[in-house]
Amino acid sequence: MPLTLTAGADDNGRRLDRILRKALPTLSLPFIYRLLRTKAASVLMEEKLCRLP
């Protein structure tokens, strides 16, 4: 079952493993690294552009 997480404004500039560790505290850090290394976890980035007047 897929799980969707949304990073908040306070996560700006934070490494992905630390965001996942904060959102999923029951998972061990080596397991989070394995998810990222084996690409079992994926990231969808959405950029929001703003124009200055």
Secondary structure, DSSP 4 states (H G I P E B T S, - for coil): --------GGGTT--HHHHHHHH-TTS-HHHHHHHHHTT-S------------
